[in-house]
């Protein structure tokens, strides 16, 4: 462990954190979008006359769900390209 420097350790942990941030954000965002879409399709199947209301609500919900994936990407980019401790 003599070859590990503080800067190297921080860079390595930032890379691991970036990978975890984007993995969890993208994976869980995709899972949420899939569940929301399947429920909307089920609802349209039960009440076809309410298709436009269901579709509008689903699109707003999917847009909000997608922002969590974008936030995960933002966190990953910050961890990779911003030097957190000035080392």
mmCIF file as gemmi writes it, N, C-alpha and C atoms, coordinates in Angstrom:
data_model
loop_
_atom_site.group_PDB
_atom_site.id
_atom_site.type_symbol
_atom_site.label_atom_id
_atom_site.label_alt_id
_atom_site.label_comp_id
_atom_site.label_asym_id
_atom_site.label_entity_id
_atom_site.label_seq_id
_atom_site.pdbx_PDB_ins_code
_atom_site.Cartn_x
_atom_site.Cartn_y
_atom_site.Cartn_z
_atom_site.occupancy
_atom_site.B_iso_or_equiv
_atom_site.pdbx_formal_charge
_atom_site.auth_seq_id
_atom_site.auth_asym_id
_atom_site.pdbx_PDB_model_num
ATOM 1 N N . UNK Axp A 1 ? 0.815 -1.197 0 1 0 ? 1 A 1
ATOM 2 C CA . UNK Axp A 1 ? 0 0 0 1 0 ? 1 A 1
ATOM 3 C C . UNK Axp A 1 ? 0.861 1.264 0 1 0 ? 1 A 1
ATOM 4 N N . UNK Axp A 2 ? 2.164 1.093 -0.251 1 0 ? 2 A 1
ATOM 5 C CA . UNK Axp A 2 ? 3.023 2.266 -0.278 1 0 ? 2 A 1
ATOM 6 C C . UNK Axp A 2 ? 2.823 3.107 -1.53 1 0 ? 2 A 1
ATOM 7 N N . UNK Axp A 3 ? 2.371 2.481 -2.639 1 0 ? 3 A 1
ATOM 8 C CA . UNK Axp A 3 ? 2.241 3.194 -3.895 1 0 ? 3 A 1
ATOM 9 C C . UNK Axp A 3 ? 0.949 3.978 -4.043 1 0 ? 3 A 1
ATOM 10 N N . UNK Axp A 4 ? 0.031 3.837 -3.108 1 0 ? 4 A 1
ATOM 11 C CA . UNK Axp A 4 ? -1.253 4.534 -3.209 1 0 ? 4 A 1
ATOM 12 C C . UNK Axp A 4 ? -1.114 5.943 -2.644 1 0 ? 4 A 1
ATOM 13 N N . UNK Axp A 5 ? -1.457 6.922 -3.461 1 0 ? 5 A 1
ATOM 14 C CA . UNK Axp A 5 ? -1.426 8.303 -2.997 1 0 ? 5 A 1
ATOM 15 C C . UNK Axp A 5 ? -2.857 8.768 -2.715 1 0 ? 5 A 1
ATOM 16 N N . UNK Axp A 6 ? -2.957 9.868 -2.032 1 0 ? 6 A 1
ATOM 17 C CA . UNK Axp A 6 ? -4.285 10.417 -1.756 1 0 ? 6 A 1
ATOM 18 C C . UNK Axp A 6 ? -5.008 10.781 -3.047 1 0 ? 6 A 1
ATOM 19 N N . UNK Axp A 7 ? -4.299 11.366 -3.983 1 0 ? 7 A 1
ATOM 20 C CA . UNK Axp A 7 ? -4.922 11.765 -5.251 1 0 ? 7 A 1
ATOM 21 C C . UNK Axp A 7 ? -5.382 10.543 -6.032 1 0 ? 7 A 1
ATOM 22 N N . UNK Axp A 8 ? -4.571 9.496 -6.049 1 0 ? 8 A 1
ATOM 23 C CA . UNK Axp A 8 ? -4.961 8.275 -6.75 1 0 ? 8 A 1
ATOM 24 C C . UNK Axp A 8 ? -6.153 7.606 -6.11 1 0 ? 8 A 1
ATOM 25 N N . UNK Axp A 9 ? -6.176 7.597 -4.795 1 0 ? 9 A 1
ATOM 26 C CA . UNK Axp A 9 ? -7.303 6.989 -4.077 1 0 ? 9 A 1
ATOM 27 C C . UNK Axp A 9 ? -8.59 7.766 -4.339 1 0 ? 9 A 1
ATOM 28 N N . UNK Axp A 10 ? -8.51 9.085 -4.301 1 0 ? 10 A 1
ATOM 29 C CA . UNK Axp A 10 ? -9.693 9.918 -4.546 1 0 ? 10 A 1
ATOM 30 C C . UNK Axp A 10 ? -10.178 9.74 -5.981 1 0 ? 10 A 1
ATOM 31 N N . UNK Axp A 11 ? -9.254 9.675 -6.934 1 0 ? 11 A 1
ATOM 32 C CA . UNK Axp A 11 ? -9.644 9.478 -8.327 1 0 ? 11 A 1
ATOM 33 C C . UNK Axp A 11 ? -10.306 8.117 -8.519 1 0 ? 11 A 1
ATOM 34 N N . UNK Axp A 12 ? -9.763 7.098 -7.885 1 0 ? 12 A 1
ATOM 35 C CA . UNK Axp A 12 ? -10.355 5.765 -7.991 1 0 ? 12 A 1
ATOM 36 C C . UNK Axp A 12 ? -11.733 5.69 -7.373 1 0 ? 12 A 1
ATOM 37 N N . UNK Axp A 13 ? -11.896 6.264 -6.211 1 0 ? 13 A 1
ATOM 38 C CA . UNK Axp A 13 ? -13.204 6.25 -5.553 1 0 ? 13 A 1
ATOM 39 C C . UNK Axp A 13 ? -14.219 7.106 -6.32 1 0 ? 13 A 1
ATOM 40 N N . UNK Axp A 14 ? -13.757 8.185 -6.944 1 0 ? 14 A 1
ATOM 41 C CA . UNK Axp A 14 ? -14.653 8.998 -7.773 1 0 ? 14 A 1
ATOM 42 C C . UNK Axp A 14 ? -15.136 8.209 -8.976 1 0 ? 14 A 1
ATOM 43 N N . UNK Axp A 15 ? -14.246 7.414 -9.576 1 0 ? 15 A 1
ATOM 44 C CA . UNK Axp A 15 ? -14.64 6.6 -10.725 1 0 ? 15 A 1
ATOM 45 C C . UNK Axp A 15 ? -15.638 5.521 -10.312 1 0 ? 15 A 1
ATOM 46 N N . UNK Axp A 16 ? -15.406 4.9 -9.167 1 0 ? 16 A 1
ATOM 47 C CA . UNK Axp A 16 ? -16.342 3.886 -8.677 1 0 ? 16 A 1
ATOM 48 C C . UNK Axp A 16 ? -17.694 4.527 -8.357 1 0 ? 16 A 1
ATOM 49 N N . UNK Axp A 17 ? -17.67 5.678 -7.717 1 0 ? 17 A 1
ATOM 50 C CA . UNK Axp A 17 ? -18.91 6.385 -7.407 1 0 ? 17 A 1
ATOM 51 C C . UNK Axp A 17 ? -19.668 6.804 -8.653 1 0 ? 17 A 1
ATOM 52 N N . UNK Axp A 18 ? -18.937 7.237 -9.674 1 0 ? 18 A 1
ATOM 53 C CA . UNK Axp A 18 ? -19.583 7.621 -10.932 1 0 ? 18 A 1
ATOM 54 C C . UNK Axp A 18 ? -20.242 6.419 -11.589 1 0 ? 18 A 1
ATOM 55 N N . UNK Axp A 19 ? -19.557 5.298 -11.571 1 0 ? 19 A 1
ATOM 56 C CA . UNK Axp A 19 ? -20.132 4.085 -12.146 1 0 ? 19 A 1
ATOM 57 C C . UNK Axp A 19 ? -21.38 3.64 -11.405 1 0 ? 19 A 1
ATOM 58 N N . UNK Axp A 20 ? -21.34 3.686 -10.093 1 0 ? 20 A 1
ATOM 59 C CA . UNK Axp A 20 ? -22.514 3.306 -9.305 1 0 ? 20 A 1
ATOM 60 C C . UNK Axp A 20 ? -23.672 4.285 -9.515 1 0 ? 20 A 1
ATOM 61 N N . UNK Axp A 21 ? -23.356 5.566 -9.584 1 0 ? 21 A 1
ATOM 62 C CA . UNK Axp A 21 ? -24.409 6.573 -9.757 1 0 ? 21 A 1
ATOM 63 C C . UNK Axp A 21 ? -25.159 6.37 -11.062 1 0 ? 21 A 1
ATOM 64 N N . UNK Axp A 22 ? -24.438 6.185 -12.135 1 0 ? 22 A 1
ATOM 65 C CA . UNK Axp A 22 ? -25.107 6.048 -13.428 1 0 ? 22 A 1
ATOM 66 C C . UNK Axp A 22 ? -25.785 4.686 -13.542 1 0 ? 22 A 1
ATOM 67 N N . UNK Axp A 23 ? -25.196 3.651 -12.953 1 0 ? 23 A 1
ATOM 68 C CA . UNK Axp A 23 ? -25.815 2.323 -13.024 1 0 ? 23 A 1
ATOM 69 C C . UNK Axp A 23 ? -27.153 2.293 -12.295 1 0 ? 23 A 1
ATOM 70 N N . UNK Axp A 24 ? -27.163 2.786 -11.07 1 0 ? 24 A 1
ATOM 71 C CA . UNK Axp A 24 ? -28.402 2.773 -10.308 1 0 ? 24 A 1
ATOM 72 C C . UNK Axp A 24 ? -29.447 3.706 -10.917 1 0 ? 24 A 1
ATOM 73 N N . UNK Axp A 25 ? -29.016 4.895 -11.301 1 0 ? 25 A 1
ATOM 74 C CA . UNK Axp A 25 ? -29.972 5.864 -11.846 1 0 ? 25 A 1
ATOM 75 C C . UNK Axp A 25 ? -30.583 5.372 -13.154 1 0 ? 25 A 1
ATOM 76 N N . UNK Axp A 26 ? -29.762 4.871 -14.04 1 0 ? 26 A 1
ATOM 77 C CA . UNK Axp A 26 ? -30.281 4.418 -15.338 1 0 ? 26 A 1
ATOM 78 C C . UNK Axp A 26 ? -31.107 3.15 -15.18 1 0 ? 26 A 1
ATOM 79 N N . UNK Axp A 27 ? -30.637 2.234 -14.358 1 0 ? 27 A 1
ATOM 80 C CA . UNK Axp A 27 ? -31.368 0.981 -14.179 1 0 ? 27 A 1
ATOM 81 C C . UNK Axp A 27 ? -32.714 1.174 -13.512 1 0 ? 27 A 1
ATOM 82 N N . UNK Axp A 28 ? -32.743 1.935 -12.449 1 0 ? 28 A 1
ATOM 83 C CA . UNK Axp A 28 ? -34.002 2.141 -11.739 1 0 ? 28 A 1
ATOM 84 C C . UNK Axp A 28 ? -34.943 3.052 -12.516 1 0 ? 28 A 1
ATOM 85 N N . UNK Axp A 29 ? -34.388 3.995 -13.27 1 0 ? 29 A 1
ATOM 86 C CA . UNK Axp A 29 ? -35.23 4.839 -14.117 1 0 ? 29 A 1
ATOM 87 C C . UNK Axp A 29 ? -35.894 4.011 -15.204 1 0 ? 29 A 1
ATOM 88 N N . UNK Axp A 30 ? -35.14 3.128 -15.818 1 0 ? 30 A 1
ATOM 89 C CA . UNK Axp A 30 ? -35.708 2.246 -16.844 1 0 ? 30 A 1
ATOM 90 C C . UNK Axp A 30 ? -36.758 1.307 -16.273 1 0 ? 30 A 1
ATOM 91 N N . UNK Axp A 31 ? -36.51 0.792 -15.09 1 0 ? 31 A 1
ATOM 92 C CA . UNK Axp A 31 ? -37.486 -0.079 -14.437 1 0 ? 31 A 1
ATOM 93 C C . UNK Axp A 31 ? -38.784 0.674 -14.146 1 0 ? 31 A 1
ATOM 94 N N . UNK Axp A 32 ? -38.665 1.879 -13.632 1 0 ? 32 A 1
ATOM 95 C CA . UNK Axp A 32 ? -39.853 2.688 -13.349 1 0 ? 32 A 1
ATOM 96 C C . UNK Axp A 32 ? -40.63 3.037 -14.598 1 0 ? 32 A 1
ATOM 97 N N . UNK Axp A 33 ? -39.935 3.34 -15.67 1 0 ? 33 A 1
ATOM 98 C CA . UNK Axp A 33 ? -40.616 3.66 -16.921 1 0 ? 33 A 1
ATOM 99 C C . UNK Axp A 33 ? -41.333 2.443 -17.485 1 0 ? 33 A 1
ATOM 100 N N . UNK Axp A 34 ? -40.723 1.287 -17.368 1 0 ? 34 A 1
ATOM 101 C CA . UNK Axp A 34 ? -41.365 0.068 -17.841 1 0 ? 34 A 1
ATOM 102 C C . UNK Axp A 34 ? -42.628 -0.257 -17.068 1 0 ? 34 A 1
ATOM 103 N N . UNK Axp A 35 ? -42.568 -0.103 -15.758 1 0 ? 35 A 1
ATOM 104 C CA . UNK Axp A 35 ? -43.752 -0.361 -14.928 1 0 ? 35 A 1
ATOM 105 C C . UNK Axp A 35 ? -44.855 0.64 -15.251 1 0 ? 35 A 1
ATOM 106 N N . UNK Axp A 36 ? -44.494 1.914 -15.377 1 0 ? 36 A 1
ATOM 107 C CA . UNK Axp A 36 ? -45.497 2.94 -15.675 1 0 ? 36 A 1
ATOM 108 C C . UNK Axp A 36 ? -46.153 2.701 -17.025 1 0 ? 36 A 1
ATOM 109 N N . UNK Axp A 37 ? -45.366 2.33 -18.018 1 0 ? 37 A 1
ATOM 110 C CA . UNK Axp A 37 ? -45.916 2.074 -19.341 1 0 ? 37 A 1
ATOM 111 C C . UNK Axp A 37 ? -46.826 0.863 -19.34 1 0 ? 37 A 1
ATOM 112 N N . UNK Axp A 38 ? -46.438 -0.19 -18.629 1 0 ? 38 A 1
ATOM 113 C CA . UNK Axp A 38 ? -47.295 -1.388 -18.586 1 0 ? 38 A 1
ATOM 114 C C . UNK Axp A 38 ? -48.617 -1.093 -17.893 1 0 ? 38 A 1
ATOM 115 N N . UNK Axp A 39 ? -48.586 -0.304 -16.841 1 0 ? 39 A 1
ATOM 116 C CA . UNK Axp A 39 ? -49.833 0.05 -16.153 1 0 ? 39 A 1
ATOM 117 C C . UNK Axp A 39 ? -50.718 0.934 -17.034 1 0 ? 39 A 1
ATOM 118 N N . UNK Axp A 40 ? -50.104 1.821 -17.817 1 0 ? 40 A 1
ATOM 119 C CA . UNK Axp A 40 ? -50.893 2.666 -18.724 1 0 ? 40 A 1
ATOM 120 C C . UNK Axp A 40 ? -51.542 1.827 -19.816 1 0 ? 40 A 1
ATOM 121 N N . UNK Axp A 41 ? -50.818 0.847 -20.327 1 0 ? 41 A 1
ATOM 122 C CA . UNK Axp A 41 ? -51.39 -0.031 -21.352 1 0 ? 41 A 1
ATOM 123 C C . UNK Axp A 41 ? -52.542 -0.837 -20.768 1 0 ? 41 A 1
ATOM 124 N N . UNK Axp A 42 ? -52.383 -1.32 -19.541 1 0 ? 42 A 1
ATOM 125 C CA . UNK Axp A 42 ? -53.474 -2.044 -18.882 1 0 ? 42 A 1
ATOM 126 C C . UNK Axp A 42 ? -54.698 -1.143 -18.704 1 0 ? 42 A 1
ATOM 127 N N . UNK Axp A 43 ? -54.459 0.105 -18.307 1 0 ? 43 A 1
ATOM 128 C CA . UNK Axp A 43 ? -55.571 1.035 -18.095 1 0 ? 43 A 1
ATOM 129 C C . UNK Axp A 43 ? -56.301 1.341 -19.398 1 0 ? 43 A 1
ATOM 130 N N . UNK Axp A 44 ? -55.556 1.502 -20.485 1 0 ? 44 A 1
ATOM 131 C CA . UNK Axp A 44 ? -56.195 1.756 -21.779 1 0 ? 44 A 1
ATOM 132 C C . UNK Axp A 44 ? -56.976 0.525 -22.222 1 0 ? 44 A 1
ATOM 133 N N . UNK Axp A 45 ? -56.454 -0.643 -21.913 1 0 ? 45 A 1
ATOM 134 C CA . UNK Axp A 45 ? -57.177 -1.867 -22.244 1 0 ? 45 A 1
ATOM 135 C C . UNK Axp A 45 ? -58.497 -1.989 -21.495 1 0 ? 45 A 1
ATOM 136 N N . UNK Axp A 46 ? -58.527 -1.494 -20.27 1 0 ? 46 A 1
ATOM 137 C CA . UNK Axp A 46 ? -59.757 -1.538 -19.479 1 0 ? 46 A 1
ATOM 138 C C . UNK Axp A 46 ? -60.737 -0.438 -19.873 1 0 ? 46 A 1
ATOM 139 N N . UNK Axp A 47 ? -60.219 0.752 -20.169 1 0 ? 47 A 1
ATOM 140 C CA . UNK Axp A 47 ? -61.073 1.898 -20.517 1 0 ? 47 A 1
ATOM 141 C C . UNK Axp A 47 ? -60.525 2.597 -21.761 1 0 ? 47 A 1
ATOM 142 N N . UNK Axp A 48 ? -60.835 2.094 -22.933 1 0 ? 48 A 1
ATOM 143 C CA . UNK Axp A 48 ? -60.293 2.711 -24.16 1 0 ? 48 A 1
ATOM 144 C C . UNK Axp A 48 ? -60.76 4.146 -24.377 1 0 ? 48 A 1
ATOM 145 N N . UNK Axp A 49 ? -61.909 4.499 -23.847 1 0 ? 49 A 1
ATOM 146 C CA . UNK Axp A 49 ? -62.411 5.867 -24.055 1 0 ? 49 A 1
ATOM 147 C C . UNK Axp A 49 ? -61.593 6.898 -23.282 1 0 ? 49 A 1
ATOM 148 N N . UNK Axp A 50 ? -60.807 6.48 -22.295 1 0 ? 50 A 1
ATOM 149 C CA . UNK Axp A 50 ? -59.985 7.411 -21.513 1 0 ? 50 A 1
ATOM 150 C C . UNK Axp A 50 ? -58.534 7.422 -21.991 1 0 ? 50 A 1
ATOM 151 N N . UNK Axp A 51 ? -58.305 7.006 -23.223 1 0 ? 51 A 1
ATOM 152 C CA . UNK Axp A 51 ? -56.941 6.868 -23.737 1 0 ? 51 A 1
ATOM 153 C C . UNK Axp A 51 ? -56.158 8.176 -23.686 1 0 ? 51 A 1
ATOM 154 N N . UNK Axp A 52 ? -56.762 9.269 -24.101 1 0 ? 52 A 1
ATOM 155 C CA . UNK Axp A 52 ? -56.025 10.538 -24.157 1 0 ? 52 A 1
ATOM 156 C C . UNK Axp A 52 ? -55.629 11.019 -22.761 1 0 ? 52 A 1
ATOM 157 N N . UNK Axp A 53 ? -56.51 10.847 -21.782 1 0 ? 53 A 1
ATOM 158 C CA . UNK Axp A 53 ? -56.176 11.254 -20.407 1 0 ? 53 A 1
ATOM 159 C C . UNK Axp A 53 ? -55.055 10.383 -19.845 1 0 ? 53 A 1
ATOM 160 N N . UNK Axp A 54 ? -55.158 9.085 -20.077 1 0 ? 54 A 1
ATOM 161 C CA . UNK Axp A 54 ? -54.142 8.158 -19.57 1 0 ? 54 A 1
ATOM 162 C C . UNK Axp A 54 ? -52.801 8.427 -20.241 1 0 ? 54 A 1
ATOM 163 N N . UNK Axp A 55 ? -52.829 8.654 -21.542 1 0 ? 55 A 1
ATOM 164 C CA . UNK Axp A 55 ? -51.593 8.893 -22.278 1 0 ? 55 A 1
ATOM 165 C C . UNK Axp A 55 ? -50.916 10.185 -21.829 1 0 ? 55 A 1
ATOM 166 N N . UNK Axp A 56 ? -51.693 11.229 -21.623 1 0 ? 56 A 1
ATOM 167 C CA . UNK Axp A 56 ? -51.111 12.494 -21.162 1 0 ? 56 A 1
ATOM 168 C C . UNK Axp A 56 ? -50.479 12.373 -19.791 1 0 ? 56 A 1
ATOM 169 N N . UNK Axp A 57 ? -51.17 11.69 -18.895 1 0 ? 57 A 1
ATOM 170 C CA . UNK Axp A 57 ? -50.625 11.493 -17.552 1 0 ? 57 A 1
ATOM 171 C C . UNK Axp A 57 ? -49.374 10.631 -17.594 1 0 ? 57 A 1
ATOM 172 N N . UNK Axp A 58 ? -49.381 9.607 -18.45 1 0 ? 58 A 1
ATOM 173 C CA . UNK Axp A 58 ? -48.219 8.731 -18.569 1 0 ? 58 A 1
ATOM 174 C C . UNK Axp A 58 ? -47.009 9.493 -19.099 1 0 ? 58 A 1
ATOM 175 N N . UNK Axp A 59 ? -47.206 10.358 -20.077 1 0 ? 59 A 1
ATOM 176 C CA . UNK Axp A 59 ? -46.084 11.098 -20.658 1 0 ? 59 A 1
ATOM 177 C C . UNK Axp A 59 ? -45.464 12.038 -19.628 1 0 ? 59 A 1
ATOM 178 N N . UNK Axp A 60 ? -46.289 12.701 -18.835 1 0 ? 60 A 1
ATOM 179 C CA . UNK Axp A 60 ? -45.759 13.57 -17.779 1 0 ? 60 A 1
ATOM 180 C C . UNK Axp A 60 ? -44.985 12.744 -16.751 1 0 ? 60 A 1
ATOM 181 N N . UNK Axp A 61 ? -45.544 11.593 -16.369 1 0 ? 61 A 1
ATOM 182 C CA . UNK Axp A 61 ? -44.864 10.725 -15.409 1 0 ? 61 A 1
ATOM 183 C C . UNK Axp A 61 ? -43.544 10.191 -15.938 1 0 ? 61 A 1
ATOM 184 N N . UNK Axp A 62 ? -43.517 9.822 -17.224 1 0 ? 62 A 1
ATOM 185 C CA . UNK Axp A 62 ? -42.265 9.338 -17.809 1 0 ? 62 A 1
ATOM 186 C C . UNK Axp A 62 ? -41.214 10.441 -17.896 1 0 ? 62 A 1
ATOM 187 N N . UNK Axp A 63 ? -41.648 11.661 -18.153 1 0 ? 63 A 1
ATOM 188 C CA . UNK Axp A 63 ? -40.695 12.777 -18.186 1 0 ? 63 A 1
ATOM 189 C C . UNK Axp A 63 ? -40.09 13.005 -16.806 1 0 ? 63 A 1
ATOM 190 N N . UNK Axp A 64 ? -40.913 12.92 -15.774 1 0 ? 64 A 1
ATOM 191 C CA . UNK Axp A 64 ? -40.39 13.077 -14.414 1 0 ? 64 A 1
ATOM 192 C C . UNK Axp A 64 ? -39.472 11.921 -14.034 1 0 ? 64 A 1
ATOM 193 N N . UNK Axp A 65 ? -39.797 10.727 -14.473 1 0 ? 65 A 1
ATOM 194 C CA . UNK Axp A 65 ? -38.961 9.566 -14.178 1 0 ? 65 A 1
ATOM 195 C C . UNK Axp A 65 ? -37.618 9.67 -14.896 1 0 ? 65 A 1
ATOM 196 N N . UNK Axp A 66 ? -37.635 10.187 -16.104 1 0 ? 66 A 1
ATOM 197 C CA . UNK Axp A 66 ? -36.399 10.313 -16.871 1 0 ? 66 A 1
ATOM 198 C C . UNK Axp A 66 ? -35.428 11.294 -16.224 1 0 ? 66 A 1
ATOM 199 N N . UNK Axp A 67 ? -35.936 12.268 -15.493 1 0 ? 67 A 1
ATOM 200 C CA . UNK Axp A 67 ? -35.035 13.233 -14.858 1 0 ? 67 A 1
ATOM 201 C C . UNK Axp A 67 ? -34.13 12.565 -13.836 1 0 ? 67 A 1
ATOM 202 N N . UNK Axp A 68 ? -34.578 11.486 -13.194 1 0 ? 68 A 1
ATOM 203 C CA . UNK Axp A 68 ? -33.696 10.817 -12.233 1 0 ? 68 A 1
ATOM 204 C C . UNK Axp A 68 ? -32.506 10.188 -12.947 1 0 ? 68 A 1
ATOM 205 N N . UNK Axp A 69 ? -32.711 9.666 -14.142 1 0 ? 69 A 1
ATOM 206 C CA . UNK Axp A 69 ? -31.588 9.153 -14.929 1 0 ? 69 A 1
ATOM 207 C C . UNK Axp A 69 ? -30.634 10.253 -15.337 1 0 ? 69 A 1
ATOM 208 N N . UNK Axp A 70 ? -31.177 11.401 -15.688 1 0 ? 70 A 1
ATOM 209 C CA . UNK Axp A 70 ? -30.341 12.54 -16.069 1 0 ? 70 A 1
ATOM 210 C C . UNK Axp A 70 ? -29.557 13.057 -14.868 1 0 ? 70 A 1
ATOM 211 N N . UNK Axp A 71 ? -30.179 13.075 -13.69 1 0 ? 71 A 1
ATOM 212 C CA . UNK Axp A 71 ? -29.464 13.487 -12.479 1 0 ? 71 A 1
ATOM 213 C C . UNK Axp A 71 ? -28.329 12.523 -12.167 1 0 ? 71 A 1
ATOM 214 N N . UNK Axp A 72 ? -28.546 11.225 -12.368 1 0 ? 72 A 1
ATOM 215 C CA . UNK Axp A 72 ? -27.475 10.254 -12.17 1 0 ? 72 A 1
ATOM 216 C C . UNK Axp A 72 ? -26.314 10.496 -13.116 1 0 ? 72 A 1
ATOM 217 N N . UNK Axp A 73 ? -26.619 10.81 -14.372 1 0 ? 73 A 1
ATOM 218 C CA . UNK Axp A 73 ? -25.572 11.133 -15.335 1 0 ? 73 A 1
ATOM 219 C C . UNK Axp A 73 ? -24.824 12.394 -14.92 1 0 ? 73 A 1
ATOM 220 N N . UNK Axp A 74 ? -25.543 13.382 -14.426 1 0 ? 74 A 1
ATOM 221 C CA . UNK Axp A 74 ? -24.918 14.624 -13.972 1 0 ? 74 A 1
ATOM 222 C C . UNK Axp A 74 ? -23.975 14.366 -12.804 1 0 ? 74 A 1
ATOM 223 N N . UNK Axp A 75 ? -24.405 13.55 -11.85 1 0 ? 75 A 1
ATOM 224 C CA . UNK Axp A 75 ? -23.553 13.211 -10.708 1 0 ? 75 A 1
ATOM 225 C C . UNK Axp A 75 ? -22.301 12.473 -11.191 1 0 ? 75 A 1
ATOM 226 N N . UNK Axp A 76 ? -22.468 11.543 -12.135 1 0 ? 76 A 1
ATOM 227 C CA . UNK Axp A 76 ? -21.318 10.807 -12.655 1 0 ? 76 A 1
ATOM 228 C C . UNK Axp A 76 ? -20.331 11.738 -13.345 1 0 ? 76 A 1
ATOM 229 N N . UNK Axp A 77 ? -20.817 12.674 -14.128 1 0 ? 77 A 1
ATOM 230 C CA . UNK Axp A 77 ? -19.933 13.619 -14.816 1 0 ? 77 A 1
ATOM 231 C C . UNK Axp A 77 ? -19.21 14.504 -13.812 1 0 ? 77 A 1
ATOM 232 N N . UNK Axp A 78 ? -19.915 14.948 -12.789 1 0 ? 78 A 1
ATOM 233 C CA . UNK Axp A 78 ? -19.28 15.782 -11.759 1 0 ? 78 A 1
ATOM 234 C C . UNK Axp A 78 ? -18.183 14.995 -11.052 1 0 ? 78 A 1
ATOM 235 N N . UNK Axp A 79 ? -18.465 13.732 -10.697 1 0 ? 79 A 1
ATOM 236 C CA . UNK Axp A 79 ? -17.459 12.928 -10.005 1 0 ? 79 A 1
ATOM 237 C C . UNK Axp A 79 ? -16.229 12.662 -10.869 1 0 ? 79 A 1
ATOM 238 N N . UNK Axp A 80 ? -16.418 12.549 -12.169 1 0 ? 80 A 1
ATOM 239 C CA . UNK Axp A 80 ? -15.282 12.252 -13.039 1 0 ? 80 A 1
ATOM 240 C C . UNK Axp A 80 ? -14.455 13.476 -13.404 1 0 ? 80 A 1
ATOM 241 N N . UNK Axp A 81 ? -15.09 14.614 -13.597 1 0 ? 81 A 1
ATOM 242 C CA . UNK Axp A 81 ? -14.383 15.749 -14.15 1 0 ? 81 A 1
ATOM 243 C C . UNK Axp A 81 ? -14.152 16.911 -13.194 1 0 ? 81 A 1
ATOM 244 N N . UNK Axp A 82 ? -14.709 16.875 -12.022 1 0 ? 82 A 1
ATOM 245 C CA . UNK Axp A 82 ? -14.488 17.954 -11.052 1 0 ? 82 A 1
ATOM 246 C C . UNK Axp A 82 ? -13.575 17.406 -9.979 1 0 ? 82 A 1
ATOM 247 N N . UNK Axp A 83 ? -12.539 18.122 -9.685 1 0 ? 83 A 1
ATOM 248 C CA . UNK Axp A 83 ? -11.583 17.698 -8.663 1 0 ? 83 A 1
ATOM 249 C C . UNK Axp A 83 ? -12.131 18.105 -7.294 1 0 ? 83 A 1
ATOM 250 N N . UNK Axp A 84 ? -12.665 17.145 -6.514 1 0 ? 84 A 1
ATOM 251 C CA . UNK Axp A 84 ? -13.401 17.527 -5.311 1 0 ? 84 A 1
ATOM 252 C C . UNK Axp A 84 ? -12.553 18.115 -4.202 1 0 ? 84 A 1
ATOM 253 N N . UNK Axp A 85 ? -11.277 17.738 -4.104 1 0 ? 85 A 1
ATOM 254 C CA . UNK Axp A 85 ? -10.454 18.204 -2.996 1 0 ? 85 A 1
ATOM 255 C C . UNK Axp A 85 ? -9.279 19.071 -3.44 1 0 ? 85 A 1
ATOM 256 N N . UNK Axp A 86 ? -9.236 19.405 -4.708 1 0 ? 86 A 1
ATOM 257 C CA . UNK Axp A 86 ? -8.179 20.282 -5.201 1 0 ? 86 A 1
ATOM 258 C C . UNK Axp A 86 ? -6.799 19.65 -5.165 1 0 ? 86 A 1
ATOM 259 N N . UNK Axp A 87 ? -6.722 18.339 -5.236 1 0 ? 87 A 1
ATOM 260 C CA . UNK Axp A 87 ? -5.434 17.641 -5.168 1 0 ? 87 A 1
ATOM 261 C C . UNK Axp A 87 ? -4.888 17.457 -6.578 1 0 ? 87 A 1
